[in-house]
Amino acid sequence: MEILTKLNSLNHKLIKKNIKKDELNDWLSKPEIIINSETITLSIDQRLIIEIYKKWIGYLNPDFDKMKIGLQPSEDRNRWKKNNLLIGFNESEFNSNEDKFDILFDHRFAIYKKMSKNFPICIFPFTRGVGKIWKMWKMLIEARHGINYSQLLGIYETLECALTNILIIDERIFESFNYKKNIAKNDVYLAYYWFLQNVVSINLTKENGNFIFDVYEINHPIKLDQLPKIQKVNNLDGILPEHFKNKLHFLIIHRSIIHSSKMGGLEGFQEFLEKLPQEYKPWYVVITSGIGHPSEKEMPPNSKFIHLSELAKIITKELDKFLLVKTITALKEK
């Protein structure tokens, strides 16, 4: 039953990346997997799940297998490296000029505050004993002794979470990004917290027939407790992280923005999408609303739906990118 449950949750990923028959036969006949000369023994269903994750993550970002995940603190006396993928180190060992991590688990923002360049694609801030990020860090730290299936799955879940880029267009979510929360023992504005994990929120208006975006001005290095400024722009160039280019995976947009004078319905929404620069056209569209699932005729083709209360809870209370990614990737088209 485990394999059926897992494969069902990953079904859209399986469809998106066709799996060749000879690949499948190879997975079924050789459940072992080799990572940088280390052999990890898996059951057949575990091998299938890992390979499907790899296919999906490779779709999100083809360079995923070259990425390095930094784990700080290391819970070891010295810096350690596992399979050129996981690197454990302590705050005193960090070198801002030389260290380059693609993904960083950062205890209480200690490393981010020291950075002047080489900023990671994604930063997961955490404090010990609290939340999903800490649990994932704890699991990956143990991989220095040898990687088992749970840790290997954790690595790929981390890659999926970190590399999934999300843009939210909703007035209430946008306003909530201006709230300050105590996160990992720091007072942090939500706009910054989510930006570091590749979730960006903007507001949209229309003036003289042109779309106008309200956006938070965010550039590294960020002063986490400093009120973010809002600016008005007429395009997305320069306001989204560089790695969003050609990789805007999910656009979450409120139903009322589409079905109002801002866009004027589905035709206006299609016009909006067509006016976006090619590199910022979304791969998937998710509709949100606080009054329930819109009718079929109100939904853009191939779009999905998440209730605004569920989205807002994840964004403002749960503060959990892992949960956000799991939730939106599991949504079904209706």
Secondary structure as GFF3:
##gff-version 3
##sequence-region A 1 334
A	DSSP	alpha_helix	2	9	.	.	.	ID=ss1
A	DSSP	alpha_helix	11	16	.	.	.	ID=ss2
A	DSSP	alpha_helix	21	29	.	.	.	ID=ss3
A	DSSP	beta_strand	33	35	.	.	.	ID=ss4
A	DSSP	beta_strand	38	40	.	.	.	ID=ss5
A	DSSP	alpha_helix	44	60	.	.	.	ID=ss6
A	DSSP	three_ten_helix	64	66	.	.	.	ID=ss7
A	DSSP	beta_strand	69	72	.	.	.	ID=ss8
A	DSSP	beta_strand	80	82	.	.	.	ID=ss9
A	DSSP	beta_strand	86	88	.	.	.	ID=ss10
A	DSSP	three_ten_helix	91	93	.	.	.	ID=ss11
A	DSSP	beta_strand	103	107	.	.	.	ID=ss12
A	DSSP	three_ten_helix	112	114	.	.	.	ID=ss13
A	DSSP	beta_strand	122	126	.	.	.	ID=ss14
A	DSSP	alpha_helix	131	141	.	.	.	ID=ss15
A	DSSP	three_ten_helix	142	145	.	.	.	ID=ss16
A	DSSP	alpha_helix	149	163	.	.	.	ID=ss17
A	DSSP	beta_strand	166	169	.	.	.	ID=ss18
A	DSSP	alpha_helix	171	176	.	.	.	ID=ss19
A	DSSP	beta_strand	180	183	.	.	.	ID=ss20
A	DSSP	beta_strand	186	189	.	.	.	ID=ss21
A	DSSP	alpha_helix	190	195	.	.	.	ID=ss22
A	DSSP	beta_strand	199	207	.	.	.	ID=ss23
A	DSSP	beta_strand	210	216	.	.	.	ID=ss24
A	DSSP	beta_strand	230	233	.	.	.	ID=ss25
A	DSSP	three_ten_helix	242	244	.	.	.	ID=ss26
A	DSSP	beta_strand	250	254	.	.	.	ID=ss27
A	DSSP	alpha_helix	255	258	.	.	.	ID=ss28
A	DSSP	alpha_helix	266	275	.	.	.	ID=ss29
A	DSSP	three_ten_helix	278	280	.	.	.	ID=ss30
A	DSSP	beta_strand	284	289	.	.	.	ID=ss31
A	DSSP	three_ten_helix	296	298	.	.	.	ID=ss32
A	DSSP	beta_strand	304	307	.	.	.	ID=ss33
A	DSSP	alpha_helix	308	313	.	.	.	ID=ss34
A	DSSP	pi_helix	314	318	.	.	.	ID=ss35
A	DSSP	alpha_helix	321	329	.	.	.	ID=ss36
###
